[in-house]
Amino acid sequence: MAKKQTKKLAFYRKKLFLWTTGSVVVLAIGVLLAFRLSPWPGAMVVRQVFERGGHKTLVGLQQSIPAQPVTVLADQHYGKDNKEYLDVYIPQSVADTDQTLPVVIWTHGGAWLSGDKAGAAPYYNLLADQGFVVVSLNYSLAPEKTYPTPLNQLNAAHAYIQANAERFHVNTDKIVFAGDSAGSQISSQMAAMITNPDYAKEVGVEPTLKPAQLSGVVLFCGIYKMEGLTHPDPALPKIVSWGSDISVWAYTGTRDKNSPLVRQASTYYHVTKDFPATFISGGNGDSLTNEQSVPFADELQSLNVPVTTLFYAADHVPSLPHEYQFTYNDDGKEAFAGMTTFIKARTQ
């Protein structure tokens, strides 16, 4: 009797094992299919990673940059969508006057999937204290909204800033675009459309700014050839390559590096001699620097666009990672000083 019960128990254990193993395999296949058929699962993973990094960046800036005498007009609703808000940083020296100042319109990074207008707030305060109005804006994130939604939103924000120029103390004839990472891609593309009417028509955006209003562009750690993210350097860690591919797929809706849409979103192919004077930088430990920033700077210089670069030798210590400028150490301070010198020269 005991032997029969033992055999029966072994039989059911085997059945349970096979059922459990089969369920795990089916679940694993389902997860793999989900990651291959849609950008959503991967995008959520990448977003979580970037949000964790963004929080660390903000905390670091809060600890390293002292409070500045700046008035902040937060959460100005420039459109109807729940993402269409911007913050305005105004030096207190002009806050109670009718004076206007040059404006720096900053577009945040985050692989088009994450990020927030207040993610580098202490940095914007510090920049405003240099004698500029700084506008930091939000835009809809992928994959909830896809290309070219952020371009239309920035265009609407530009119109809103002009309509509220007196209230924001903005000189609308002295505008500088700035951005980091994906924000550099978006800012550079906006500048290209404003200075290249044929390109604006191709994208389907009618700019609300005129070329003469755009005094310069500041670009940190950006992407200018989108196909370079769909098929990045094979020497990079696989997780980096995977994350880059997912980001482009989530933003553009395609992972085909030969897609017309990927090329359209690549500013490198659409700049002209009329592109604004540009300050461009990237860290020596950031793979995007040699793959994206340096070639873009070279292309602009070949068109006789005034370009100010801040790049570092390969053996520079410490190795400067992606978004190095927001680590406010000696190298971060050098980048900040170079940027402000450039902006002041372009907006005199």
C-alpha positions as CSV (number, residue, x, y, z in Angstrom):
1,M,0.0,0.0,0.0
2,A,2.8,2.4,0.9
3,K,4.6,1.6,-2.4
4,K,1.4,2.5,-4.4
5,Q,1.1,5.8,-2.5
6,T,4.8,6.6,-3.2
7,K,4.4,5.8,-6.9
8,K,1.2,7.9,-7.0
9,L,2.9,10.8,-5.3
10,A,5.9,10.6,-7.6
11,F,3.5,10.6,-10.6
12,Y,1.8,13.8,-9.4
13,R,5.1,15.5,-8.7
14,K,6.3,14.7,-12.2
15,K,3.1,16.1,-13.6
16,L,3.4,19.3,-11.5
17,F,7.0,19.7,-12.5
18,L,6.1,19.3,-16.2
19,W,3.2,21.7,-15.9
20,T,5.3,24.3,-14.0
21,T,8.1,24.0,-16.5
22,G,5.8,24.3,-19.4
23,S,4.1,27.3,-17.9
24,V,7.5,29.0,-17.4
25,V,8.5,28.3,-20.9
26,V,5.2,29.6,-22.3
27,L,5.5,32.7,-20.2
28,A,9.1,33.3,-21.3
29,I,8.2,32.9,-24.9
30,G,5.3,35.3,-24.4
31,V,7.6,37.9,-22.8
32,L,10.2,37.5,-25.6
33,L,7.4,37.9,-28.2
34,A,6.1,41.0,-26.4
35,F,9.6,42.6,-26.5
36,R,10.0,41.8,-30.2
37,L,6.6,42.8,-31.4
38,S,6.2,46.1,-29.6
39,P,8.5,48.8,-28.2
40,W,6.3,49.2,-25.1
41,P,7.8,46.6,-22.8
42,G,11.4,47.6,-23.6
43,A,10.6,51.3,-23.4
44,M,9.2,50.9,-19.9
45,V,12.4,49.3,-18.8
46,V,14.6,52.0,-20.4
47,R,12.3,54.7,-18.9
48,Q,12.8,53.3,-15.4
49,V,16.6,53.3,-15.9
50,F,16.6,56.9,-17.1
51,E,14.3,58.1,-14.4
52,R,16.5,56.6,-11.7
53,G,19.5,58.3,-13.3
54,G,17.6,61.6,-13.6
55,H,16.7,61.6,-9.9
56,K,20.4,61.0,-9.1
57,T,21.3,63.9,-11.4
58,L,18.8,66.3,-9.7
59,V,20.0,65.4,-6.2
60,G,23.6,65.9,-7.3
61,L,22.8,69.4,-8.7
62,Q,20.9,70.4,-5.6
63,Q,23.9,69.5,-3.5
64,S,26.5,71.2,-5.7
65,I,24.8,74.4,-6.9
66,P,23.8,77.0,-4.3
67,A,20.4,78.8,-4.5
68,Q,20.3,81.7,-6.9
69,P,18.3,85.0,-6.8
70,V,15.9,83.9,-9.5
71,T,12.1,84.1,-9.8
72,V,10.5,80.9,-11.2
73,L,7.1,81.0,-13.0
74,A,6.4,77.3,-12.9
75,D,3.9,75.2,-14.8
76,Q,2.9,77.7,-17.5
77,H,0.4,75.8,-19.7
78,Y,1.5,76.5,-23.3
79,G,-1.0,74.0,-24.9
80,K,-3.9,71.7,-24.1
81,D,-2.1,68.4,-23.5
82,N,-1.2,67.4,-19.9
83,K,2.5,67.4,-20.9
84,E,2.4,70.9,-22.5
85,Y,3.8,72.9,-19.6
86,L,6.9,75.0,-19.2
87,D,8.9,76.8,-16.4
88,V,10.4,80.2,-16.7
89,Y,13.4,81.3,-14.7
90,I,13.8,85.1,-14.5
91,P,16.7,86.9,-12.8
92,Q,15.3,89.0,-9.9
93,S,17.2,92.0,-11.3
94,V,14.5,92.3,-14.0
95,A,11.6,90.6,-12.4
96,D,9.9,93.9,-11.2
97,T,10.9,95.9,-14.3
98,D,9.9,96.2,-17.9
99,Q,13.4,95.0,-19.0
100,T,13.8,92.1,-21.4
101,L,16.7,89.6,-21.6
102,P,17.9,87.0,-24.1
103,V,16.1,83.7,-23.6
104,V,17.5,80.2,-23.5
105,I,14.9,77.6,-24.4
106,W,16.1,74.3,-22.9
107,T,14.7,70.9,-24.0
108,H,15.4,68.0,-21.6
109,G,16.8,64.6,-22.6
110,G,15.8,61.1,-21.6
111,A,15.9,59.0,-24.8
112,W,12.6,60.5,-25.9
113,L,11.1,58.2,-23.3
114,S,11.6,60.0,-20.0
115,G,12.7,63.2,-18.3
116,D,11.1,66.4,-17.0
117,K,11.4,70.1,-17.3
118,A,12.4,70.4,-13.6
119,G,15.0,67.6,-13.9
120,A,18.0,70.0,-13.9
121,A,16.3,73.0,-12.1
122,P,19.3,74.1,-10.1
123,Y,21.3,74.3,-13.4
124,Y,18.6,76.4,-15.0
125,N,18.6,78.7,-12.0
126,L,22.4,79.1,-12.3
127,L,22.1,79.8,-16.0
128,A,19.4,82.4,-15.4
129,D,21.6,84.2,-12.9
130,Q,24.1,84.8,-15.7
131,G,21.7,87.3,-17.2
132,F,19.3,85.2,-19.3
133,V,15.7,84.2,-19.0
134,V,15.6,80.4,-19.1
135,V,12.6,78.4,-20.3
136,S,12.6,74.7,-19.6
137,L,9.7,72.8,-21.2
138,N,8.0,69.4,-21.2
139,Y,6.9,67.5,-24.3
140,S,5.0,64.3,-24.7
141,L,7.1,61.2,-24.3
142,A,7.3,58.0,-26.4
143,P,5.8,55.5,-26.8
144,E,2.6,57.2,-25.6
145,K,3.2,59.8,-28.3
146,T,5.5,59.5,-31.3
147,Y,7.5,61.6,-33.7
148,P,6.9,64.4,-34.7
149,T,4.6,65.2,-31.8
150,P,7.4,66.9,-29.7
151,L,8.3,69.2,-32.7
152,N,4.7,70.4,-32.9
153,Q,4.7,71.0,-29.2
154,L,7.9,73.0,-29.2
155,N,6.7,75.0,-32.0
156,A,3.5,75.8,-30.0
157,A,5.7,76.7,-27.0
158,H,7.7,79.1,-29.1
159,A,4.5,80.9,-30.1
160,Y,3.4,80.9,-26.4
161,I,6.7,82.4,-25.3
162,Q,6.4,85.2,-27.9
163,A,2.8,85.9,-26.9
164,N,3.9,86.2,-23.3
165,A,7.3,87.9,-23.9
166,E,6.5,91.0,-21.8
167,R,5.4,88.9,-18.8
168,F,8.4,86.6,-19.1
169,H,10.8,89.5,-19.7
170,V,12.0,87.9,-23.0
171,N,13.7,89.6,-25.9
172,T,12.2,87.6,-28.7
173,D,15.0,88.8,-31.1
174,K,17.6,87.0,-29.0
175,I,16.6,83.4,-28.7
176,V,19.0,80.5,-28.0
177,F,17.9,76.8,-28.3
178,A,19.6,74.4,-25.9
179,G,19.2,70.7,-25.1
180,D,20.9,67.6,-23.7
181,S,20.9,64.1,-25.2
182,A,17.5,63.6,-26.9
183,G,16.7,67.2,-26.2
184,S,19.7,68.1,-28.3
185,Q,18.3,66.1,-31.2
186,I,14.9,67.9,-30.9
187,S,16.5,71.3,-30.5
188,S,18.8,70.9,-33.4
189,Q,15.9,69.6,-35.6
190,M,13.8,72.7,-34.7
191,A,16.7,74.9,-35.6
192,A,17.2,73.1,-38.9
193,M,13.5,73.5,-39.8
194,I,13.5,77.2,-38.9
195,T,16.5,77.8,-41.2
196,N,15.6,75.4,-43.9
197,P,12.0,76.0,-45.3
198,D,12.1,72.9,-47.5
199,Y,12.9,70.7,-44.5
200,A,10.1,72.3,-42.5
201,K,7.7,71.4,-45.3
202,E,9.0,67.8,-45.4
203,V,8.4,67.4,-41.7
204,G,5.0,69.2,-41.9
205,V,5.8,71.9,-39.3
206,E,5.4,75.6,-40.0
207,P,7.8,77.3,-37.6
208,T,6.5,80.1,-35.4
209,L,10.0,81.6,-35.2
210,K,11.9,83.4,-37.9
211,P,15.6,82.6,-38.6
212,A,16.7,86.1,-37.5
213,Q,15.2,85.5,-34.1
214,L,17.5,82.5,-33.4
215,S,20.9,83.6,-32.1
216,G,22.4,80.3,-31.4
217,V,22.1,76.6,-30.4
218,V,23.7,74.8,-27.4
219,L,24.0,71.0,-27.8
220,F,25.2,68.6,-25.1
221,C,25.7,64.9,-25.7
222,G,23.2,64.7,-28.6
223,I,22.0,62.5,-31.4
224,Y,22.1,63.8,-35.0
225,K,22.2,60.6,-37.1
226,M,19.4,58.5,-35.8
227,E,20.4,55.4,-37.8
228,G,23.5,55.3,-35.6
229,L,21.2,54.2,-32.7
230,T,19.3,51.5,-34.6
231,H,22.7,49.9,-35.4
232,P,25.2,51.2,-32.9
233,D,28.9,50.3,-32.5
234,P,29.0,46.5,-31.9
235,A,31.8,47.2,-29.4
236,L,29.3,48.8,-27.0
237,P,27.7,46.7,-24.2
238,K,24.7,44.8,-25.6
239,I,22.4,46.4,-23.0
240,V,23.4,49.9,-24.4
241,S,22.8,48.8,-28.0
242,W,19.4,47.3,-27.0
243,G,18.3,50.4,-25.2
244,S,19.3,52.7,-28.1
245,D,17.4,50.5,-30.6
246,I,14.3,50.5,-28.3
247,S,14.4,54.3,-27.9
248,V,14.4,55.0,-31.6
249,W,11.7,52.4,-32.2
250,A,9.5,53.8,-29.5
251,Y,10.0,57.4,-30.7
252,T,9.8,56.9,-34.5
253,G,7.7,53.8,-34.7
254,T,10.3,51.9,-36.7
255,R,13.6,50.1,-36.0
256,D,14.6,50.1,-39.7
257,K,17.8,52.2,-40.0
258,N,16.9,52.8,-43.7
259,S,13.5,54.2,-42.9
260,P,12.8,57.7,-44.5
261,L,11.4,58.7,-41.1
262,V,14.7,57.9,-39.3
263,R,16.6,59.9,-41.9
264,Q,14.1,62.7,-41.6
265,A,14.6,63.0,-37.9
266,S,18.4,63.0,-38.4
267,T,19.4,66.7,-38.3
268,Y,22.8,65.9,-39.8
269,Y,21.3,65.5,-43.3
270,H,19.2,68.7,-43.2
271,V,21.4,71.5,-42.0
272,T,22.4,74.3,-44.3
273,K,24.8,77.3,-44.2
274,D,22.0,79.2,-42.5
275,F,22.0,77.0,-39.4
276,P,22.6,79.1,-36.3
277,A,26.0,79.4,-34.6
278,T,26.4,76.3,-32.4
279,F,28.1,75.3,-29.2
280,I,28.5,71.5,-29.1
281,S,30.0,69.2,-26.5
282,G,30.2,65.7,-25.3
283,G,32.3,63.7,-22.8
284,N,35.2,61.4,-23.7
285,G,33.6,58.5,-22.0
286,D,30.3,58.9,-24.0
287,S,30.1,56.8,-27.2
288,L,27.8,59.3,-28.7
289,T,30.6,61.9,-28.8
290,N,32.7,60.4,-31.6
291,E,29.7,58.8,-33.3
292,Q,27.3,61.8,-33.2
293,S,28.6,65.1,-31.8
294,V,32.0,65.2,-33.6
295,P,30.6,64.3,-37.1
296,F,27.8,66.9,-36.6
297,A,30.3,69.6,-35.6
298,D,32.4,68.7,-38.7
299,E,29.4,68.9,-41.0
300,L,28.4,72.3,-39.6
301,Q,32.0,73.6,-40.0
302,S,32.0,72.3,-43.6
303,L,29.0,74.6,-44.3
304,N,30.8,77.5,-42.7
305,V,28.5,77.6,-39.7
306,P,30.3,79.2,-36.7
307,V,30.9,76.3,-34.3
308,T,32.4,76.3,-30.8
309,T,33.3,72.8,-29.6
310,L,34.2,71.4,-26.2
311,F,35.6,67.9,-26.6
312,Y,38.1,66.0,-24.5
313,A,41.1,63.9,-25.2
314,A,40.5,60.1,-25.1
315,D,42.7,59.8,-22.0
316,H,41.1,62.7,-20.1
317,V,40.7,61.8,-16.4
318,P,38.1,61.4,-15.1
319,S,36.4,59.8,-18.1
320,L,33.4,62.0,-18.8
321,P,30.1,60.0,-19.3
322,H,26.9,60.9,-21.1
323,E,25.4,64.1,-19.7
324,Y,28.7,64.9,-18.0
325,Q,27.8,68.6,-17.9
326,F,25.3,68.1,-15.1
327,T,28.0,66.8,-12.8
328,Y,29.0,70.1,-11.5
329,N,32.7,69.3,-10.9
330,D,35.7,71.0,-12.5
331,D,34.8,69.7,-16.0
332,G,31.1,70.5,-15.5
333,K,32.1,74.1,-14.5
334,E,34.3,74.3,-17.6
335,A,31.4,73.3,-19.8
336,F,29.1,75.8,-18.1
337,A,31.6,78.6,-18.5
338,G,32.1,77.8,-22.2
339,M,28.3,77.7,-22.8
340,T,27.6,81.0,-21.0
341,T,30.5,82.7,-22.8
342,F,29.1,81.4,-26.1
343,I,25.5,82.6,-25.3
344,K,26.7,86.0,-24.2
345,A,28.7,86.5,-27.4
346,R,25.8,85.5,-29.6
347,T,23.2,87.7,-27.8
348,Q,25.1,90.9,-27.3
